[in-house]
């Protein structure tokens, strides 16, 4: 699994990952099967980069979109109104970060656009 897929799988299971002062914070840890936890340990640095815009080298205005991108990947906007999806697509359009690239592809598919 890629780091983005791991983040998505954790969200699907109700496990929240976040940047923590000591490294990677995991909320609802007990919902993680051992093999998924091992993958998180192996890809910790890549996951932290996904979760932390500054670490990924994003300016603040772009880094602010990462929590929304995580919600999108977790299905938080599935079934959303077309105008909302269009607005979110515009917001992430110029951000060259793996989560935002995944969000753009997801919205373009949902909206039936091939950009």
GIBELRA-V286946 format. One record per backbone hydrogen bond with DSSP energy under -0.5 kcal/mol. NH is the residue of the N-H (numbers start at 1). CO is the residue of the C=O. If there is no record, write none. Layout:
nh=<NH	NH>
co=<CO	CO>
//
This chain:
nh=<6	7	8	9	10	11	12	13	14	15	16	16	18	20	23	25	25	27	29	31	32	33	36	37	38	39	40	41	42	43	44	47	48	49	50	51	52	53	56	57	58	62	63	64	65	66	69	70	71	72	73	74	75	76	78	80	84	85	86	87	88	89	90	91	92	93	95	96	97	101	102	103	104	105	106	107	108	109	110	111	112	112	113	115>
co=<2	3	4	5	6	7	8	9	11	10	14	27	25	23	20	18	23	16	26	28	29	31	33	33	34	35	36	37	38	39	41	43	44	45	46	47	48	51	52	54	53	59	59	60	62	63	65	66	67	68	69	70	72	71	75	77	81	81	82	83	84	85	86	87	88	89	92	94	95	97	98	99	100	101	102	103	104	105	106	107	108	109	108	113>
//
